[in-house]
């Protein structure tokens, strides 16, 4: 039954229509790299960023300089234009970027506790194609994704050396629905509805070293900080439910496991002056060799690599002019994803000559002050993903992030005189 489903889900004929990012059909879907509202407009970078006004979702060591209870939450609005050799279509959606809360427990030792709920991956597509051999119209729908509930803790062993750990609970469901409609024949139309439920635990370790110059006895690097994260491999429990109209609307149940890979990230922050930050990050995940419960025959997970650069500039501190207190951000990112996809087969019917799916984005944004210590963060990302080679699709992506961050001062009540 599972082999039949996988064959039906693999595309090989010209598309009639497509809605949503097609590459979310593979693996766990789109992997959502979200480090927080501040870094969104800086190419997603910031493993080495510290400060009281920033909750890092990626590096738990970055929490150590938060001195007041802080929160953040946001929304993401996306527009995808998908092109293939047979045409183009546009799809728009809105998604919750999650929320985060950080509570300082000991300011002297940088002990900060954090909780956040953050999406990990997203599946969202609609695909149609015609098959002249079977004289049929085939439709493929997908939705869902994984999310994480996270508990983090940081500690400072010196004024410039910080460590942290974050515990993850992964959970969620991916759903794929296939409908086959025959015309001009005596074949019976049918559908297959497949859902896979995931759950499991994971752990990320992180560190930030400020003032690299003093750490390695090189004064010329005194304005340089470094951050490192290490995500340990995890195993998720997977439960599959398949309902098929082929066998009298029978539901099939099965259980298994699915892997998440070892990940490693390193980032640098350079401060040419007190109002400017320059960041550069590298993040990689070792997907090659990871066993996925849900996979398609023309998809092969491969090691991924993401490179991000960004800049953040504040015109003036304690300025009277509103626009001089606005933070201006820009950046870029290049992502060689874990998707290696093939549309060609050899004489044995095996998929060969897979294409690596890459993504390149330019980013920009503003941090708008809305009170003494709260900001409305606007971020824009625009770029392309994929290729038209070998019958694949190319996505033109525009994303807008709207998020808010503040601290406990928002909730204080002052006595009236």
C-alpha positions as CSV (number, residue, x, y, z in Angstrom):
1,X,0.0,0.0,0.0
2,X,2.8,2.4,0.9
3,X,4.6,1.8,-2.4
4,X,1.5,2.6,-4.3
5,X,1.0,5.8,-2.4
6,X,4.6,6.9,-3.0
7,X,4.4,6.3,-6.7
8,X,1.2,8.3,-6.9
9,X,2.7,11.2,-5.0
10,X,5.8,11.5,-7.2
11,X,5.3,14.0,-10.1
12,X,6.5,13.2,-13.6
13,X,4.0,14.8,-15.9
14,X,3.4,18.4,-16.9
15,X,1.6,20.5,-14.3
16,X,-1.8,21.9,-14.9
17,X,-1.7,24.2,-11.9
18,X,0.2,24.7,-8.7
19,X,-0.5,26.6,-5.5
20,X,1.9,27.1,-2.6
21,X,5.6,26.3,-2.5
22,X,5.9,22.9,-4.3
23,X,9.0,21.9,-2.5
24,X,7.2,21.6,0.8
25,X,6.0,18.2,-0.5
26,X,9.3,16.7,0.5
27,X,10.6,15.5,3.8
28,X,9.2,17.6,6.7
29,X,8.4,20.4,4.3
30,X,10.0,23.8,4.3
31,X,12.4,24.1,7.3
32,X,11.7,27.5,8.9
33,X,14.9,29.2,10.1
34,X,13.6,31.8,12.5
35,X,16.1,33.3,15.0
36,X,13.9,36.2,16.1
37,X,12.3,39.4,15.0
38,X,15.6,41.3,15.2
39,X,17.6,39.0,13.0
40,X,14.8,38.4,10.4
41,X,15.7,41.5,8.4
42,X,19.5,40.8,8.8
43,X,19.5,37.7,6.6
44,X,18.4,35.6,9.6
45,X,21.9,35.9,11.1
46,X,22.8,36.7,14.7
47,X,24.2,33.6,16.5
48,X,26.6,36.0,18.3
49,X,24.1,38.7,19.1
50,X,23.6,39.6,22.8
51,X,21.6,42.3,24.5
52,X,18.6,43.0,26.8
53,X,16.3,43.7,23.8
54,X,16.6,40.4,21.9
55,X,15.4,36.9,22.5
56,X,17.4,34.5,20.3
57,X,15.4,31.5,19.2
58,X,18.6,29.7,17.9
59,X,21.4,30.3,20.5
60,X,20.4,29.9,24.1
61,X,23.6,31.5,25.3
62,X,22.5,34.8,23.8
63,X,19.9,35.1,26.6
64,X,22.5,35.8,29.2
65,X,22.3,39.7,29.0
66,X,18.6,40.0,29.4
67,X,18.0,41.9,32.6
68,X,14.2,42.3,32.5
69,X,11.4,39.9,31.7
70,X,11.0,40.1,27.9
71,X,8.5,38.8,25.4
72,X,8.1,38.7,21.6
73,X,5.6,37.4,19.1
74,X,4.9,37.8,15.4
75,X,3.2,37.0,12.1
76,X,4.6,36.2,8.7
77,X,2.9,37.0,5.4
78,X,4.2,35.2,2.3
79,X,3.6,35.4,-1.5
80,X,4.9,32.7,-3.8
81,X,4.9,32.8,-7.5
82,X,5.6,29.3,-8.8
83,X,6.8,28.8,-12.4
84,X,7.1,25.7,-14.5
85,X,7.5,25.0,-18.2
86,X,3.7,24.8,-18.4
87,X,2.9,28.2,-16.7
88,X,2.9,30.1,-13.5
89,X,0.6,30.6,-10.5
90,X,0.6,32.7,-7.3
91,X,-0.2,31.7,-3.8
92,X,-0.4,33.8,-0.6
93,X,-0.6,32.8,3.1
94,X,-0.2,34.1,6.6
95,X,1.5,32.1,9.4
96,X,2.2,32.6,13.1
97,X,5.9,33.0,13.9
98,X,5.4,31.8,17.4
99,X,6.0,33.6,20.7
100,X,8.9,33.8,23.2
101,X,9.3,34.7,26.8
102,X,12.6,35.3,28.7
103,X,12.8,35.7,32.5
104,X,16.1,36.6,34.2
105,X,16.8,34.6,37.4
106,X,20.2,35.9,38.4
107,X,21.6,39.0,36.6
108,X,25.1,38.7,38.0
109,X,25.6,35.2,36.6
110,X,23.5,35.7,33.4
111,X,21.1,33.0,34.4
112,X,18.0,33.5,32.2
113,X,15.1,31.1,31.7
114,X,13.2,31.1,28.4
115,X,10.1,29.5,26.9
116,X,9.2,29.7,23.2
117,X,6.7,28.1,20.8
118,X,8.2,28.2,17.3
119,X,7.2,26.5,14.0
120,X,9.9,24.2,12.7
121,X,8.6,23.3,9.3
122,X,5.6,23.9,7.0
123,X,3.8,21.9,4.3
124,X,1.4,23.8,2.1
125,X,0.9,23.0,-1.6
126,X,-1.7,22.2,-4.3
127,X,-0.6,20.5,-7.4
128,X,-2.5,19.3,-10.5
129,X,-1.4,17.4,-13.6
130,X,-2.8,15.5,-16.5
131,X,-1.7,11.9,-17.5
132,X,-2.5,11.2,-21.1
133,X,-1.5,7.5,-20.7
134,X,-4.2,6.9,-18.0
135,X,-6.5,9.6,-19.4
136,X,-6.8,11.1,-15.9
137,X,-6.5,14.3,-13.9
138,X,-4.5,14.0,-10.7
139,X,-4.6,16.4,-7.8
140,X,-2.2,16.5,-4.8
141,X,-2.8,18.5,-1.7
142,X,-0.6,19.0,1.4
143,X,-0.7,20.8,4.7
144,X,0.6,20.8,8.2
145,X,4.2,20.8,9.5
146,X,6.2,20.5,12.7
147,X,6.4,22.8,15.7
148,X,8.5,23.0,18.8
149,X,8.0,23.9,22.4
150,X,11.3,24.9,23.9
151,X,12.8,25.5,27.3
152,X,16.1,27.4,27.4
153,X,18.6,28.3,30.1
154,X,21.7,30.5,30.0
155,X,24.7,31.1,32.3
156,X,27.7,33.4,32.2
157,X,31.0,32.0,33.6
158,X,32.7,35.4,33.1
159,X,31.7,38.8,31.9
160,X,32.5,37.8,28.3
161,X,31.9,34.0,28.1
162,X,28.3,32.7,28.1
163,X,26.8,29.2,27.7
164,X,23.3,28.0,27.2
165,X,21.1,24.9,26.5
166,X,17.7,24.5,25.0
167,X,15.4,21.5,25.3
168,X,13.0,20.9,22.4
169,X,9.7,19.0,22.2
170,X,8.9,18.4,18.5
171,X,5.3,17.7,17.5
172,X,3.0,18.0,14.5
173,X,1.3,16.4,11.6
174,X,2.0,16.4,7.8
175,X,-1.0,15.6,5.6
176,X,-1.0,14.5,1.9
177,X,-4.1,13.9,-0.1
178,X,-4.1,12.4,-3.6
179,X,-7.2,12.4,-5.9
180,X,-7.3,10.6,-9.2
181,X,-10.2,11.3,-11.6
182,X,-10.5,9.2,-14.8
183,X,-12.4,10.4,-17.8
184,X,-13.7,8.5,-20.8
185,X,-13.0,5.1,-19.2
186,X,-14.6,2.5,-16.9
187,X,-11.9,3.0,-14.3
188,X,-13.1,4.1,-10.8
189,X,-12.0,7.4,-9.4
190,X,-10.2,7.1,-6.1
191,X,-8.3,9.1,-3.4
192,X,-5.7,8.4,-0.8
193,X,-5.4,10.6,2.4
194,X,-2.2,10.1,4.3
195,X,-1.3,11.8,7.7
196,X,1.9,11.3,9.7
197,X,2.0,12.4,13.3
198,X,5.4,13.2,14.8
199,X,6.6,13.7,18.4
200,X,10.0,13.6,20.1
201,X,12.7,15.4,22.1
202,X,15.8,17.3,21.2
203,X,18.6,19.4,22.6
204,X,20.7,22.4,21.4
205,X,23.8,23.7,23.1
206,X,25.2,27.2,22.6
207,X,28.0,29.6,23.5
208,X,28.9,33.2,22.9
209,X,32.4,34.7,23.5
210,X,32.6,38.4,23.5
211,X,35.8,40.4,22.8
212,X,37.6,37.7,20.9
213,X,40.7,39.9,21.0
214,X,41.2,39.5,24.8
215,X,40.3,35.8,24.6
216,X,43.1,35.0,22.2
217,X,45.4,37.9,23.1
218,X,44.8,40.0,19.9
219,X,43.7,43.5,20.8
220,X,42.8,44.2,17.1
221,X,39.9,41.8,17.5
222,X,38.4,43.5,20.6
223,X,35.2,44.5,18.8
224,X,34.5,41.0,17.5
225,X,32.2,38.4,19.2
226,X,31.6,34.8,18.2
227,X,28.7,32.5,18.8
228,X,28.4,28.7,18.3
229,X,25.4,26.4,18.4
230,X,25.3,22.6,18.3
231,X,22.0,20.7,17.7
232,X,22.2,17.1,18.7
233,X,20.5,14.4,16.5
234,X,17.0,13.4,17.5
235,X,14.6,10.6,16.8
236,X,10.9,11.3,16.4
237,X,8.1,8.8,16.9
238,X,5.9,8.6,13.8
239,X,2.4,7.3,13.5
240,X,0.9,7.0,10.0
241,X,-2.8,6.9,9.1
242,X,-3.8,6.2,5.5
243,X,-7.4,6.2,4.3
244,X,-7.9,4.8,0.8
245,X,-11.1,4.7,-1.3
246,X,-9.4,1.9,-3.3
247,X,-10.1,-0.5,-0.5
248,X,-13.6,0.5,0.6
249,X,-12.5,3.6,2.5
250,X,-10.2,1.5,4.7
251,X,-7.8,3.2,7.2
252,X,-4.4,1.7,7.6
253,X,-2.3,2.4,10.7
254,X,1.5,2.0,11.1
255,X,4.2,3.2,13.5
256,X,7.9,3.9,13.0
257,X,10.6,6.5,13.6
258,X,12.0,9.5,11.8
259,X,15.3,11.3,12.3
260,X,16.4,14.8,12.8
261,X,20.1,15.5,12.0
262,X,23.1,16.9,13.8
263,X,23.3,20.6,13.2
264,X,26.1,23.1,13.7
265,X,26.2,26.9,13.4
266,X,28.9,29.5,13.9
267,X,28.4,33.3,13.8
268,X,30.4,36.5,14.2
269,X,29.3,40.0,15.3
270,X,31.6,43.0,14.7
271,X,30.9,46.4,16.2
272,X,32.7,49.2,14.4
273,X,31.0,51.6,16.8
274,X,28.3,51.5,19.5
275,X,25.5,52.1,17.0
276,X,26.4,49.6,14.3
277,X,26.4,45.8,14.2
278,X,27.7,43.6,11.4
279,X,26.8,39.9,11.5
280,X,27.9,36.8,9.5
281,X,26.6,33.3,10.2
282,X,27.0,29.8,8.8
283,X,24.6,27.0,9.6
284,X,24.7,23.4,8.4
285,X,22.6,20.2,9.0
286,X,23.8,16.7,8.3
287,X,20.7,15.3,6.5
288,X,22.7,12.9,4.4
289,X,22.1,9.4,5.9
290,X,19.2,10.5,8.1
291,X,16.2,8.1,7.9
292,X,12.9,9.8,7.3
293,X,9.7,8.1,7.9
294,X,7.8,10.1,5.2
295,X,9.7,10.3,1.9
296,X,9.1,10.2,-1.8
297,X,11.0,8.1,-4.3
298,X,12.3,11.1,-6.2
299,X,13.6,12.9,-3.1
300,X,16.9,12.3,-1.4
301,X,17.8,14.4,1.7
302,X,21.3,15.9,1.6
303,X,23.4,18.0,3.8
304,X,22.1,21.6,4.0
305,X,24.2,24.8,4.2
306,X,22.9,28.3,5.0
307,X,25.1,31.5,4.9
308,X,23.7,34.8,6.2
309,X,25.2,38.3,6.4
310,X,23.5,41.4,7.8
311,X,23.9,44.9,9.2
312,X,22.0,46.9,11.9
313,X,22.3,50.6,12.3
314,X,20.9,53.1,14.9
315,X,21.3,56.7,13.9
316,X,21.5,58.1,17.4
317,X,20.9,57.1,21.0
318,X,18.6,59.1,23.2
319,X,17.7,61.3,20.2
320,X,14.6,63.6,20.2
321,X,13.8,62.8,16.6
322,X,11.7,59.7,16.2
323,X,13.4,58.5,13.0
324,X,16.8,58.8,14.6
325,X,15.6,56.2,17.2
326,X,14.5,53.8,14.5
327,X,16.8,50.8,13.9
328,X,17.6,50.1,10.2
329,X,18.5,46.6,9.1
330,X,19.5,44.8,5.9
331,X,21.1,41.6,4.9
332,X,21.2,38.6,2.5
333,X,21.1,34.8,2.8
334,X,22.0,31.8,0.6
335,X,20.5,28.4,1.4
336,X,21.5,25.1,-0.1
337,X,18.5,23.2,1.1
338,X,18.2,19.5,2.1
339,X,16.1,18.9,-1.0
340,X,17.8,16.8,-3.8
341,X,15.0,16.1,-6.3
342,X,15.0,14.1,-9.5
343,X,12.5,14.0,-12.4
344,X,14.5,11.5,-14.5
345,X,14.5,7.7,-14.3
346,X,16.9,5.1,-15.6
347,X,16.0,1.8,-17.4
348,X,15.2,0.2,-14.0
349,X,12.7,3.0,-13.2
350,X,15.0,4.4,-10.5
351,X,15.2,8.2,-10.1
352,X,18.6,9.6,-11.1
353,X,20.4,13.0,-11.7
354,X,18.8,14.8,-8.8
355,X,19.0,18.6,-8.6
356,X,19.9,20.5,-5.4
357,X,17.3,23.1,-4.6
358,X,18.9,26.4,-3.5
359,X,17.4,29.6,-2.3
360,X,18.8,33.2,-2.3
361,X,17.1,36.1,-0.5
362,X,17.7,39.8,0.1
363,X,16.3,41.2,3.4
364,X,15.6,44.6,4.9
365,X,13.6,46.0,7.8
366,X,13.0,48.5,10.5
367,X,12.7,48.4,14.3
368,X,10.1,51.1,15.2
369,X,10.0,52.3,18.8
370,X,6.5,52.3,20.2
371,X,7.3,53.0,23.9
372,X,10.3,53.3,26.2
373,X,11.6,49.8,25.6
374,X,9.3,48.2,23.1
375,X,9.5,47.9,19.3
376,X,7.4,47.0,16.3
377,X,9.7,45.1,14.0
378,X,9.1,45.0,10.3
379,X,11.1,42.7,8.1
380,X,11.0,42.0,4.3
381,X,12.6,39.0,2.5
382,X,12.6,38.6,-1.3
383,X,14.3,36.2,-3.6
384,X,14.1,33.0,-5.6
385,X,14.2,29.2,-4.9
386,X,14.6,26.3,-7.3
387,X,15.2,25.9,-11.0
388,X,13.3,25.3,-14.2
389,X,15.9,22.7,-15.3
390,X,14.8,19.1,-15.7
391,X,11.1,19.8,-15.3
392,X,11.4,21.3,-11.8
393,X,9.8,24.6,-10.5
394,X,11.1,28.0,-9.6
395,X,9.6,30.0,-6.8
396,X,9.7,33.8,-6.5
397,X,9.3,34.5,-2.8
398,X,8.2,37.7,-1.0
399,X,7.8,37.5,2.8
400,X,6.8,40.2,5.3
401,X,7.3,39.8,9.0
402,X,5.3,41.8,11.6
403,X,6.4,41.3,15.2
404,X,6.4,43.1,18.5
405,X,8.9,42.9,21.4
406,X,8.8,44.5,24.8
407,X,9.5,43.9,28.5
408,X,7.8,44.0,31.8
409,X,7.7,47.8,31.9
410,X,4.7,47.5,29.6
411,X,2.7,46.0,32.4
412,X,3.6,48.3,35.3
413,X,0.9,50.5,36.8
414,X,1.9,53.8,38.3
415,X,0.0,55.5,41.1
416,X,-1.8,58.6,40.2
417,X,-0.9,61.7,42.2
